[in-house]
Amino acid sequence: MRYLASFLFISLAGLRAEMPKPMGSVLQPYVDDKVLAGAVTMVADKEKVLDVTTVGWADIAGKKPMAKDAIFWIASMSKPITATAFMMLVDEGKVSLDDPVEKYLPEFKGQMVVAEKDAEHVLLKKPKHPITVRNVLSHTSGLAFKSAVETPTLDMLPLRVAVLSYAAAPLQFEPDTKYQYANAGINTAARIIEVVSGMSYEDFMQQRLFAPLGMVDTTFWPSEEQEKRIATSYKANEGKTDLEATTVGQLHYPLHERIRQPMPAGGLFSTAADVVKFCQMLLNGGQLNGKRYISEAALKQLQTKQTAEGLNAYSLGYQLNGSSFGHGGAYSTNMSIDPAKGLVTVFMVQNAGWRTDEGKKILPAFQKAAADRFGKP
């Protein structure tokens, strides 16, 4: 009997060692070490949310614990959401990915490309072909990250005006030849949405995506009530010994003021629950709860590398990583859809640069724990 008890003890100990860790135990050490202020994470499959984890603080000084309905600036996670909305118009036959942008936005006609440039001169030439819709959605257009007039923040120009400023500047390289991350490209695609649909970009997003999916907290303008739920942003203090509160330098405050303009490439605020709904729709082949949003053919385009050989693995608004596709945000948020594992992971934090290199390990550690615990073998 004593030997049997010893065997059972050893077996159970081994089983416990092999069991995947819960998300909280993966993330909490980073909070304890003052690398991470707080986080909300979610893991879901096609049908349901499998795990919701909150750790740390939404406001360290105020001793406000992180809540599952906390709101985050998701920054460039706005890009794939905008690109997905764009594909609705492709499905409807109202726009083609290989059309020149100038077909819809005449201000781009005659745009030149920089052939030579130094401190004394700039030489321009005609590009081999005008930029296409596919170019602006895949960061291969040659457009700059932003224009010279988008200052001091990126959310004060009406979309029409911002796009006019992109068209007025020469391309920085021949279309298709390089990958250069450009807010200007995604914003240009959003302006095409306006022209083709006859609706403002923000109304299109609300009526065609956010409202039908039940993304009730996804907005460019957090209300005063929603502002109270926004997780505080943090950066390392001067000595890199602790975290200190900061704001989003790309945005104008207060955030609820409608003087601010919608920024398709990086202006959205959202919750983990809202982002999960969007990602579940993609994991379900472009549909959710009986409603189809995009076709399977459109979804395949979003999962397919659009950049040339040797360039960053990017599709149309999405970063590609092995079997998964998704996107991160400037303040370290992330969403990932992995059809092979049958999982969605959403990682919501507000971090303006990690205090130590340990911060770079947090997202991979969370995603591995999620795959180990919930993914398909």
Solvent accessible surface area in square Angstrom, and as a share of the most:
residue,aa,sasa,rsa
1,M,187,0.83
2,R,176,0.64
3,Y,173,0.66
4,L,98,0.49
5,A,57,0.44
6,S,53,0.34
7,F,127,0.53
8,L,91,0.45
9,F,137,0.57
10,I,118,0.60
11,S,50,0.32
12,L,94,0.47
13,A,38,0.29
14,G,32,0.31
15,L,98,0.49
16,R,143,0.52
17,A,88,0.68
18,E,140,0.63
19,M,115,0.51
20,P,54,0.34
21,K,131,0.56
22,P,70,0.44
23,M,1,0.01
24,G,23,0.22
25,S,53,0.34
26,V,21,0.12
27,L,0,0.00
28,Q,68,0.30
29,P,64,0.40
30,Y,32,0.12
31,V,17,0.10
32,D,96,0.50
33,D,88,0.45
34,K,105,0.44
35,V,5,0.03
36,L,5,0.02
37,A,12,0.09
38,G,3,0.03
39,A,0,0.00
40,V,0,0.00
41,T,0,0.00
42,M,9,0.04
43,V,0,0.00
44,A,0,0.00
45,D,32,0.17
46,K,97,0.41
47,E,150,0.67
48,K,113,0.48
49,V,66,0.38
50,L,53,0.26
51,D,23,0.12
52,V,63,0.36
53,T,17,0.10
54,T,56,0.32
55,V,12,0.07
56,G,18,0.18
57,W,86,0.30
58,A,5,0.04
59,D,45,0.23
60,I,57,0.29
61,A,99,0.77
62,G,50,0.48
63,K,141,0.60
64,K,83,0.35
65,P,86,0.54
66,M,15,0.07
67,A,45,0.35
68,K,130,0.55
69,D,66,0.34
70,A,4,0.03
71,I,0,0.00
72,F,0,0.00
73,W,2,0.01
74,I,0,0.00
75,A,2,0.02
76,S,17,0.11
77,M,0,0.00
78,S,0,0.00
79,K,0,0.00
80,P,0,0.00
81,I,0,0.00
82,T,0,0.00
83,A,0,0.00
84,T,0,0.00
85,A,0,0.00
86,F,0,0.00
87,M,1,0.00
88,M,5,0.02
89,L,1,0.01
90,V,36,0.21
91,D,64,0.33
92,E,76,0.34
93,G,65,0.63
94,K,105,0.45
95,V,8,0.05
96,S,49,0.32
97,L,11,0.06
98,D,91,0.47
99,D,23,0.12
100,P,48,0.30
101,V,0,0.00
102,E,40,0.18
103,K,126,0.53
104,Y,28,0.11
105,L,2,0.01
106,P,84,0.53
107,E,55,0.25
108,F,6,0.02
109,K,129,0.55
110,G,66,0.63
111,Q,22,0.10
112,M,69,0.31
113,V,1,0.01
114,V,34,0.19
115,A,43,0.34
116,E,88,0.39
117,K,146,0.62
118,D,80,0.41
119,A,105,0.82
120,E,158,0.71
121,H,82,0.37
122,V,76,0.44
123,L,87,0.43
124,L,74,0.37
125,K,90,0.38
126,K,162,0.69
127,P,12,0.07
128,K,174,0.74
129,H,61,0.27
130,P,62,0.39
131,I,5,0.03
132,T,24,0.14
133,V,0,0.00
134,R,56,0.20
135,N,4,0.02
136,V,0,0.00
137,L,0,0.00
138,S,1,0.01
139,H,1,0.01
140,T,5,0.03
141,S,1,0.01
142,G,1,0.01
143,L,6,0.03
144,A,32,0.25
145,F,78,0.32
146,K,88,0.37
147,S,14,0.09
148,A,98,0.76
149,V,83,0.48
150,E,8,0.04
151,T,85,0.50
152,P,124,0.78
153,T,20,0.12
154,L,21,0.10
155,D,2,0.01
156,M,59,0.26
157,L,49,0.24
158,P,58,0.36
159,L,13,0.06
160,R,123,0.45
161,V,49,0.28
162,A,5,0.04
163,V,0,0.00
164,L,72,0.36
165,S,22,0.14
166,Y,6,0.02
167,A,11,0.09
168,A,90,0.70
169,A,45,0.35
170,P,52,0.33
171,L,1,0.00
172,Q,91,0.41
173,F,14,0.06
174,E,24,0.11
175,P,6,0.04
176,D,66,0.34
177,T,79,0.46
178,K,112,0.48
179,Y,45,0.17
180,Q,60,0.27
181,Y,69,0.26
182,A,2,0.01
183,N,8,0.04
184,A,1,0.01
185,G,1,0.01
186,I,0,0.00
187,N,5,0.03
188,T,0,0.00
189,A,0,0.00
190,A,0,0.00
191,R,47,0.17
192,I,0,0.00
193,I,0,0.00
194,E,25,0.11
195,V,66,0.38
196,V,33,0.19
197,S,29,0.18
198,G,70,0.67
199,M,55,0.25
200,S,40,0.26
201,Y,0,0.00
202,E,49,0.22
203,D,66,0.34
204,F,1,0.00
205,M,0,0.00
206,Q,85,0.38
207,Q,109,0.48
208,R,78,0.28
209,L,0,0.00
210,F,5,0.02
211,A,60,0.46
212,P,52,0.33
213,L,12,0.06
214,G,24,0.23
215,M,4,0.02
216,V,122,0.70
217,D,19,0.10
218,T,5,0.03
219,T,26,0.15
220,F,7,0.03
221,W,29,0.10
222,P,0,0.00
223,S,51,0.33
224,E,112,0.50
225,E,98,0.44
226,Q,21,0.09
227,E,47,0.21
228,K,152,0.64
229,R,51,0.19
230,I,37,0.19
231,A,2,0.01
232,T,41,0.24
233,S,9,0.06
234,Y,10,0.04
235,K,80,0.34
236,A,19,0.15
237,N,36,0.19
238,E,179,0.80
239,G,55,0.53
240,K,128,0.54
241,T,97,0.56
242,D,48,0.25
243,L,21,0.10
244,E,72,0.32
245,A,65,0.51
246,T,34,0.20
247,T,83,0.48
248,V,8,0.04
249,G,61,0.58
250,Q,59,0.26
251,L,5,0.03
252,H,56,0.25
253,Y,88,0.34
254,P,55,0.35
255,L,8,0.04
256,H,60,0.27
257,E,66,0.30
258,R,169,0.62
259,I,99,0.50
260,R,2,0.01
261,Q,44,0.20
262,P,12,0.08
263,M,6,0.03
264,P,1,0.01
265,A,0,0.00
266,G,4,0.03
267,G,1,0.01
268,L,0,0.00
269,F,2,0.01
270,S,0,0.00
271,T,4,0.02
272,A,0,0.00
273,A,40,0.31
274,D,3,0.02
275,V,0,0.00
276,V,2,0.01
277,K,66,0.28
278,F,0,0.00
279,C,0,0.00
280,Q,14,0.06
281,M,0,0.00
282,L,3,0.02
283,L,11,0.06
284,N,40,0.21
285,G,17,0.16
286,G,0,0.00
287,Q,71,0.32
288,L,21,0.11
289,N,147,0.75
290,G,82,0.79
291,K,94,0.40
292,R,105,0.38
293,Y,18,0.07
294,I,2,0.01
295,S,34,0.22
296,E,117,0.53
297,A,75,0.58
298,A,3,0.03
299,L,14,0.07
300,K,142,0.60
301,Q,60,0.27
302,L,0,0.00
303,Q,66,0.29
304,T,61,0.35
305,K,82,0.35
306,Q,34,0.15
307,T,11,0.06
308,A,52,0.41
309,E,171,0.77
310,G,74,0.71
311,L,43,0.21
312,N,90,0.46
313,A,46,0.35
314,Y,2,0.01
315,S,0,0.00
316,L,0,0.00
317,G,0,0.00
318,Y,0,0.00
319,Q,75,0.33
320,L,34,0.17
321,N,114,0.59
322,G,81,0.78
323,S,60,0.38
324,S,16,0.10
325,F,5,0.02
326,G,5,0.05
327,H,3,0.01
328,G,18,0.17
329,G,15,0.14
330,A,58,0.45
331,Y,27,0.10
332,S,27,0.18
333,T,2,0.01
334,N,22,0.11
335,M,1,0.00
336,S,17,0.11
337,I,0,0.00
338,D,17,0.09
339,P,55,0.35
340,A,67,0.52
341,K,79,0.34
342,G,6,0.06
343,L,6,0.03
344,V,0,0.00
345,T,12,0.07
346,V,0,0.00
347,F,2,0.01
348,M,0,0.00
349,V,0,0.00
350,Q,11,0.05
351,N,7,0.03
352,A,32,0.25
353,G,43,0.41
354,W,56,0.20
355,R,35,0.13
356,T,47,0.27
357,D,102,0.53
358,E,79,0.35
359,G,1,0.01
360,K,136,0.58
361,K,105,0.45
362,I,0,0.00
363,L,43,0.21
364,P,74,0.47
365,A,32,0.25
366,F,0,0.00
367,Q,51,0.23
368,K,132,0.56
369,A,10,0.08
370,A,0,0.00
371,A,23,0.18
372,D,79,0.41
373,R,104,0.38
374,F,53,0.22
375,G,19,0.19
376,K,123,0.52
377,P,180,1.13
